[in-house]
Amino acid sequence: MNVSSKKGNNPEKWEKLLETLDEKLQLGLLEHLRRVTAYHIEDDILYVEPGSEADEEYLKRDSTFQQLEVLAADAIQIDKVKLKKLT
């Protein structure tokens, strides 16, 4: 089991998302998501807390964020992704 799957409430869906990214060769996005501090799936929303400021900057780019939403919708039926800001 991936270490990041222990950082959230739904390890099965999280692992499925990571596996989908790996299969689709979305390796940049995959690496940034593997380093998240925490994630939470509630209803059809995926909340992601980036692991670092660099990860946050990467994930909040418009093109990257849209790509994440599309891939998450396809892989685990998520309608929306929300990034938590680092403090």
MDAnalysis code that builds the backbone (N, CA, C; Angstrom):
import MDAnalysis as mda
import numpy as np

u = mda.Universe.empty(261, n_residues=87, atom_resindex=np.repeat(np.arange(87), 3), trajectory=True)
u.add_TopologyAttr("name", ["N", "CA", "C"] * 87)
u.add_TopologyAttr("resid", np.arange(1, 88))
u.add_TopologyAttr("resname", ["MET", "ASN", "VAL", "SER", "SER", "LYS", "LYS", "GLY", "ASN", "ASN", "PRO", "GLU", "LYS", "TRP", "GLU", "LYS", "LEU", "LEU", "GLU", "THR", "LEU", "ASP", "GLU", "LYS", "LEU", "GLN", "LEU", "GLY", "LEU", "LEU", "GLU", "HIS", "LEU", "ARG", "ARG", "VAL", "THR", "ALA", "TYR", "HIS", "ILE", "GLU", "ASP", "ASP", "ILE", "LEU", "TYR", "VAL", "GLU", "PRO", "GLY", "SER", "GLU", "ALA", "ASP", "GLU", "GLU", "TYR", "LEU", "LYS", "ARG", "ASP", "SER", "THR", "PHE", "GLN", "GLN", "LEU", "GLU", "VAL", "LEU", "ALA", "ALA", "ASP", "ALA", "ILE", "GLN", "ILE", "ASP", "LYS", "VAL", "LYS", "LEU", "LYS", "LYS", "LEU", "THR"])
u.atoms.positions = np.array([
    [0.844, -1.180, 0.000],
    [0.000, 0.000, 0.000],
    [0.886, 1.238, 0.000],
    [0.551, 2.185, -0.813],
    [1.291, 3.437, -0.909],
    [1.182, 4.200, 0.405],
    [2.262, 4.833, 0.826],
    [2.278, 5.595, 2.079],
    [1.219, 6.684, 2.073],
    [1.023, 7.372, 0.933],
    [0.059, 8.469, 0.884],
    [-1.372, 7.997, 1.091],
    [-1.654, 6.719, 0.868],
    [-3.013, 6.227, 1.061],
    [-3.397, 6.226, 2.534],
    [-2.431, 6.318, 3.439],
    [-2.714, 6.346, 4.872],
    [-3.022, 7.762, 5.352],
    [-3.003, 8.743, 4.454],
    [-3.171, 10.142, 4.812],
    [-4.565, 10.656, 4.511],
    [-5.534, 9.782, 4.360],
    [-6.879, 10.215, 4.018],
    [-7.924, 9.206, 4.439],
    [-9.151, 9.505, 4.068],
    [-10.276, 8.720, 4.549],
    [-10.734, 7.619, 3.593],
    [-10.173, 7.559, 2.383],
    [-10.630, 6.551, 1.437],
    [-9.444, 6.009, 0.629],
    [-8.642, 5.134, 1.250],
    [-7.431, 4.650, 0.582],
    [-7.691, 3.910, -0.732],
    [-8.844, 3.254, -0.868],
    [-9.126, 2.521, -2.103],
    [-9.265, 3.481, -3.277],
    [-10.054, 4.542, -3.094],
    [-10.235, 5.512, -4.173],
    [-8.944, 6.262, -4.453],
    [-8.207, 6.616, -3.412],
    [-6.954, 7.343, -3.592],
    [-5.970, 6.500, -4.408],
    [-5.837, 5.231, -4.047],
    [-4.936, 4.340, -4.781],
    [-5.397, 4.181, -6.228],
    [-6.709, 4.112, -6.434],
    [-7.226, 3.990, -7.799],
    [-6.866, 5.230, -8.608],
    [-6.969, 6.413, -8.013],
    [-6.587, 7.646, -8.698],
    [-5.100, 7.625, -9.046],
    [-4.257, 7.259, -8.084],
    [-2.816, 7.204, -8.334],
    [-2.468, 6.176, -9.417],
    [-3.128, 5.030, -9.393],
    [-2.893, 3.998, -10.407],
    [-3.310, 4.499, -11.792],
    [-4.424, 5.223, -11.853],
    [-4.892, 5.769, -13.123],
    [-3.884, 6.765, -13.679],
    [-3.361, 7.627, -12.813],
    [-2.350, 8.591, -13.255],
    [-1.111, 7.870, -13.778],
    [-0.724, 6.804, -13.106],
    [0.434, 6.021, -13.531],
    [0.175, 5.371, -14.893],
    [-1.001, 4.775, -15.058],
    [-1.347, 4.112, -16.313],
    [-1.404, 5.101, -17.477],
    [-1.858, 6.320, -17.216],
    [-1.982, 7.332, -18.266],
    [-0.701, 8.153, -18.425],
    [0.344, 7.718, -17.737],
    [1.663, 8.352, -17.808],
    [1.626, 9.832, -17.419],
    [0.812, 10.156, -16.438],
    [0.741, 11.508, -15.886],
    [1.700, 11.575, -14.696],
    [2.963, 11.360, -14.985],
    [3.949, 11.155, -13.935],
    [4.231, 12.407, -13.109],
    [4.204, 13.590, -13.711],
    [4.406, 14.820, -12.949],
    [3.312, 15.008, -11.924],
    [2.078, 14.879, -12.359],
    [0.939, 15.003, -11.456],
    [0.971, 13.908, -10.397],
    [1.316, 12.710, -10.798],
    [1.398, 11.582, -9.883],
    [2.397, 11.848, -8.758],
    [3.574, 12.327, -9.102],
    [4.592, 12.582, -8.075],
    [4.152, 13.655, -7.082],
    [3.500, 14.693, -7.567],
    [3.029, 15.751, -6.663],
    [1.924, 15.231, -5.747],
    [1.066, 14.357, -6.248],
    [0.000, 13.805, -5.407],
    [0.528, 12.770, -4.417],
    [1.570, 12.080, -4.773],
    [2.164, 11.121, -3.828],
    [2.733, 11.817, -2.592],
    [3.068, 13.097, -2.739],
    [3.676, 13.839, -1.628],
    [2.666, 14.651, -0.819],
    [1.374, 14.460, -1.043],
    [0.399, 15.259, -0.300],
    [0.519, 14.998, 1.193],
    [0.191, 16.034, 1.962],
    [0.159, 15.892, 3.410],
    [-1.074, 15.098, 3.816],
    [-2.209, 15.398, 3.160],
    [-3.461, 14.704, 3.447],
    [-4.431, 14.901, 2.289],
    [-5.389, 14.003, 2.211],
    [-6.492, 14.148, 1.267],
    [-7.764, 13.716, 1.987],
    [-8.901, 14.151, 1.454],
    [-10.182, 13.780, 2.037],
    [-11.200, 13.727, 0.909],
    [-11.952, 12.652, 0.838],
    [-13.008, 12.521, -0.159],
    [-14.334, 12.567, 0.575],
    [-15.148, 13.553, 0.204],
    [-16.451, 13.733, 0.842],
    [-17.480, 13.953, -0.247],
    [-18.501, 13.119, -0.264],
    [-19.501, 13.122, -1.329],
    [-18.774, 12.987, -2.661],
    [-18.820, 14.002, -3.499],
    [-18.144, 13.940, -4.791],
    [-17.076, 15.030, -4.909],
    [-16.458, 15.365, -3.776],
    [-15.399, 16.370, -3.737],
    [-14.125, 15.748, -3.168],
    [-13.018, 15.999, -3.855],
    [-11.710, 15.560, -3.385],
    [-10.973, 16.773, -2.843],
    [-10.645, 16.752, -1.562],
    [-9.866, 17.812, -0.930],
    [-8.422, 17.335, -0.847],
    [-7.500, 18.174, -1.291],
    [-6.089, 17.806, -1.309],
    [-5.286, 18.871, -0.566],
    [-4.459, 18.423, 0.376],
    [-3.540, 19.323, 1.072],
    [-2.133, 19.029, 0.558],
    [-1.587, 19.931, -0.261],
    [-0.261, 19.697, -0.850],
    [0.811, 19.503, 0.217],
    [1.869, 18.797, -0.155],
    [2.944, 18.500, 0.781],
    [3.958, 19.610, 0.953],
    [4.007, 20.534, 0.002],
    [4.974, 21.627, 0.077],
    [4.452, 22.816, -0.723],
    [5.134, 23.948, -0.578],
    [4.753, 25.133, -1.354],
    [4.946, 24.878, -2.848],
    [6.006, 24.175, -3.211],
    [6.248, 23.858, -4.622],
    [5.127, 22.980, -5.178],
    [4.683, 22.005, -4.385],
    [3.569, 21.148, -4.816],
    [2.290, 21.968, -4.963],
    [2.055, 22.879, -4.022],
    [0.867, 23.726, -4.089],
    [0.885, 24.590, -5.355],
    [2.033, 25.188, -5.647],
    [2.154, 26.026, -6.847],
    [1.884, 25.208, -8.113],
    [2.418, 24.004, -8.164],
    [2.218, 23.135, -9.325],
    [0.747, 22.755, -9.471],
    [0.130, 22.318, -8.384],
    [-1.240, 21.825, -8.445],
    [-2.260, 22.917, -8.713],
    [-1.971, 24.150, -8.326],
    [-2.965, 25.207, -8.525],
    [-2.861, 25.890, -9.893],
    [-1.874, 25.521, -10.712],
    [-1.824, 26.020, -12.085],
    [-3.111, 25.613, -12.791],
    [-3.674, 26.529, -13.570],
    [-4.958, 26.254, -14.224],
    [-4.962, 24.954, -15.017],
    [-3.969, 24.759, -15.864],
    [-3.953, 23.565, -16.715],
    [-3.787, 22.287, -15.890],
    [-2.935, 22.332, -14.886],
    [-2.710, 21.160, -14.032],
    [-3.953, 20.850, -13.219],
    [-4.563, 21.892, -12.655],
    [-5.759, 21.704, -11.835],
    [-6.904, 21.126, -12.668],
    [-7.104, 21.651, -13.870],
    [-8.156, 21.130, -14.749],
    [-7.887, 19.678, -15.120],
    [-6.641, 19.373, -15.383],
    [-6.256, 17.998, -15.709],
    [-6.561, 17.070, -14.528],
    [-6.238, 17.510, -13.324],
    [-6.519, 16.714, -12.127],
    [-8.020, 16.480, -11.974],
    [-8.818, 17.524, -12.180],
    [-10.274, 17.367, -12.054],
    [-10.815, 16.375, -13.080],
    [-10.356, 16.457, -14.312],
    [-10.833, 15.557, -15.365],
    [-10.432, 14.111, -15.064],
    [-9.183, 13.921, -14.684],
    [-8.711, 12.562, -14.400],
    [-9.371, 11.982, -13.150],
    [-9.590, 12.800, -12.126],
    [-10.263, 12.325, -10.916],
    [-11.717, 11.974, -11.205],
    [-12.367, 12.776, -12.040],
    [-13.760, 12.490, -12.405],
    [-13.854, 11.146, -13.106],
    [-12.929, 10.898, -14.011],
    [-12.927, 9.647, -14.759],
    [-12.576, 8.450, -13.880],
    [-11.560, 8.606, -13.043],
    [-11.053, 7.475, -12.258],
    [-11.928, 7.129, -11.059],
    [-12.376, 8.156, -10.326],
    [-13.064, 7.871, -9.057],
    [-14.376, 8.645, -8.897],
    [-14.927, 9.114, -9.998],
    [-16.220, 9.786, -10.019],
    [-16.290, 10.974, -9.056],
    [-15.287, 11.818, -9.133],
    [-15.225, 13.048, -8.347],
    [-15.688, 14.193, -9.243],
    [-16.565, 15.063, -8.728],
    [-17.044, 16.198, -9.517],
    [-16.181, 17.438, -9.355],
    [-15.516, 17.544, -8.214],
    [-14.774, 18.772, -7.925],
    [-13.548, 18.439, -7.083],
    [-12.484, 19.190, -7.308],
    [-11.269, 19.076, -6.520],
    [-11.043, 20.425, -5.841],
    [-10.695, 20.385, -4.569],
    [-10.381, 21.615, -3.843],
    [-9.019, 21.452, -3.200],
    [-8.165, 22.460, -3.392],
    [-6.848, 22.450, -2.782],
    [-6.884, 23.250, -1.495],
    [-6.349, 22.678, -0.444],
    [-6.220, 23.406, 0.816],
    [-4.943, 24.222, 0.752],
    [-5.014, 25.437, 1.218],
    [-3.846, 26.307, 1.218],
    [-2.919, 25.943, 2.370],
    [-1.629, 25.991, 2.100],
    [-0.649, 25.752, 3.148],
    [-0.602, 26.974, 4.055],
    [-0.394, 26.737, 5.322],
    [-0.317, 27.871, 6.265],
    [1.103, 28.134, 6.676],
])
